[in-house]
Amino acid sequence: MLYISTRGQTRPHTFSEAVEVGLAKDGGLFLPEKLPSIAGKLEGWAALSYPQLAAEFLTLFAPEIPNQEWHSLTAQAYSRFDSPEVAPLKKINDKTYVLELWHGPTLAFKDFALQLLGLLYKRQVKLKGKKLAVLGATSGDTGSAAIHGCMGQEGIEIFILYPDGRVAPLQERQMACTGAANVHAIPVPGTFDDAQRVVKECFGDHEFVGEVNLSAVNSINIARVLAQCVYYVWAWLKLPEEARATVEFVVPTGNFGNVMAGWLCQQMGLPCGSFRVATNQNDILHRFFTTGDYQQGDVKPSHAPSMDIQAASNFERYLYYMLGGDQNRVRETMVRMKSGARVTLPRTQSSFRSTRMDDETIAQVIAQVWKDWHYVIDPHTACAFTGMAQDRVSVVLSTASPAKFPEVVQAATGSEPTHPSLEALKSKPLQTYPLEATAEAVKAFLRAKVR
């Protein structure tokens, strides 16, 4: 299987090549040339453990990695999760299940992809005998998950940009208190979108990319999206059979990668119902799905900081399918979007709908869910608990442990959520490398560290 760029000006790549470079040279995102069908495999997958399911699924997308090796990689990737099910599906009422995606090392759904991606990087370094510089931007959880997937790994230096003062304190500590010599947590002024812009500019300098052997760790990396597909299949297989065909997956969403993974599963033959994009007050995706207009606005800091985004990177992958695979139109549309212009896209029949939630309502919802079902949720997951479908089962993707956001949760429930791994961070010193939000500053820093 080969991977093509959404913008059509990069040669097809193998899976390993696409993972290593992350972002295509033309600025586009990689997608499989053709999606495989999984419809005939679902029954046989029902009895598999989570690591086994992940190995069987990913073998379809990277046949150059032997199936036996995939089983070894996924067994190792999910060995550090604190639930034997890895992704437990919990029923909280007759119509609502919660898929808990925060049992990994950094207590966030990003661990599903990034524990595995770190091992794929390690494999690539060993095969090629060449060091790798891993660069990413984060609004909170991606950075810590990427760092914990790569820290201490020989031949890998990891650099994570994040908006100074705009991530939760414990999220910052997960990035900046590891003590690992190959980890570089870089606060920059501005918003996540500013950090992401710098990362994309660095990847746009092809000479620099080759000089430091740069790889992208954000959800622009196709391995991230494919690894996240697995838990949709897992949850679907765990549901009662009568709920599967119409189930709605409700996904707290900022960068669009998480819900894109589920939608791709549906295109591959997973017979589910629909997807609801649940946004916070930074509601660019909600505005798109309700009006057809896509236009960036100003980022407003919120109780759900990982969703404080106005430039959803993975939307380009969905755009490719919306425009019928017309790479020229994708390229032209992305130029307009990047300029801040309002882009109106054709309204098509799709399995998406959307909702939004402001900060005041987030706090109210956390309190109400606790009162009604004695279940504690974090501020991002709270965004899913509005507009619930009444005629079908909903599966809410719970994206982070409430212990990562103790102030908001304690104010709503009267009790502070804690986790031993987070408590241990509170006494450790921060090690950060503040830089200006410019590609020039970041490239100079990387050159110095990689040398």
Secondary structure, DSSP 8 states (H G I E B T S, - for coil): --EEETTS-S--B-HHHHHHH-S-TTS--EEESS----GGGHHHHTT--HHHHHHHHHHTT-TTS-HHHHHHHHHHHTTT-SSTTSS-EEEEETTEEEEE---STTSBTTHHHHHHHHHHHHHHHHHHT--EEEEEE-SSHHHHHHHHHHTT-TTEEEEEEEETT-S-HHHHHHHH----TTEEEEEESS-HHHHHHHHHHHHH-HHHHHHHTEEE-STTSHHHHHHHHHHHHHHHHHS-HHHHTT-EEEEE-SSSHHHHHHHHHHHTT----EEEEEE-S--HHHHHHHHSEE--------SSGGG--SS-TTHHHHHHHHTTT-HHHHHHHHHHHHTT--EE------SEEEEE--HHHHHHHHHHHHHHH-----HHHHTTSSS--SSS-EEEEE-B-GGGSHHHHHHHHSS----HHHHHHTTS---B----SSHHHHHHHHHHHH-
